[in-house]
Amino acid sequence: MSSRRTEEAVAQAVPLRSGGGAGSADPLAGELRRAGLLPLLVLHFLADGPSYGGALMERIETLSRGLIGVNPNTMYPLLRRLEADGLVAGEWEHPERRSRRFYGLTDAGEAERTRLGESVGPRLDAVADALADIKTTLGV
């Protein structure tokens, strides 16, 4: 891939903005988060079965090898928004104590997962291609 094509791919995939945004100082991860990666990951993991916020945060951090760290101040408002939008349904593990809230994917959530996958997938490809080109150019 030419260096010009690499620059274009990076520009399309990760426009640099001050502050990184969306809870990340890394422009690569921040742009993907703004593109809907975090809701996509949550909906994807919930397709495997019900889960709670802490477990979802751990799965995202493990999958991303630490690139995407999600804190409770990001995860729980996201889960509440997804629930309010009808994309997930939540139930308390012990309703009388309100211990952990488990979330499951709804039919609308499955449709949104598909839509987000189609939207975020090309951005992930562009970032992966750009990083591969950078590694090749640098010989590392």
URTA-V326655 format. One record per residue. SS is DSSP state (@ for helix, = for strand, . for the rest). OMEGA is omega in whole degrees, 0 to 359 (none if undefined). NEAR is the number of other C-alpha atoms within 10 Angstrom. Layout:
# URTA-V326655
SS/OMEGA/NEAR, SS/OMEGA/NEAR
This chain:
# URTA-V326655
./180/11, ./180/9, @/178/12, @/180/9, @/177/12, @/180/19, @/178/14, @/180/14, @/179/20, @/180/20, @/180/14, @/186/12, @/188/21, ./177/20, ./182/14, ./177/14, ./180/11, ./176/8, ./178/12, ./175/18, ./175/15, ./175/16, ./180/17, ./176/17, ./180/13, ./182/15, @/178/18, @/181/19, @/181/22, @/179/22, @/178/21, @/177/19, @/179/20, @/181/15, ./179/18, ./181/14, @/183/22, @/176/21, @/178/21, @/179/22, @/179/19, @/180/24, @/179/27, @/181/18, @/179/18, @/175/22, ./177/16, ./182/10, ./182/11, ./179/16, =/179/19, =/187/20, @/181/20, @/179/15, @/178/12, @/178/18, @/180/21, @/181/15, @/180/16, @/180/19, @/179/15, @/181/13, @/183/11, ./181/12, ./177/10, ./180/11, ./180/14, ./175/22, ./182/16, ./179/21, ./181/13, @/180/11, @/175/9, @/187/14, @/187/19, @/173/16, @/177/11, @/179/16, @/178/22, @/179/15, @/178/14, @/178/20, @/179/18, @/179/11, ./178/12, ./181/14, ./175/21, =/176/24, =/183/19, =/175/18, =/177/14, =/178/14, ./176/13, ./186/10, ./181/10, ./181/7, ./183/8, ./182/10, ./178/10, ./178/16, =/178/18, =/181/18, =/176/24, =/182/20, =/174/26, ./176/17, @/178/11, @/177/13, @/177/24, @/178/18, @/179/14, @/177/17, @/178/22, @/181/14, @/180/12, @/178/19, @/178/17, @/180/11, @/185/15, @/183/17, @/179/11, @/177/12, @/176/20, @/178/17, @/181/13, @/179/19, @/180/21, @/179/15, @/181/16, @/179/23, @/177/15, @/178/15, @/178/18, @/179/15, @/180/11, @/180/11, @/181/12, @/181/8, ./180/7, ./none/7
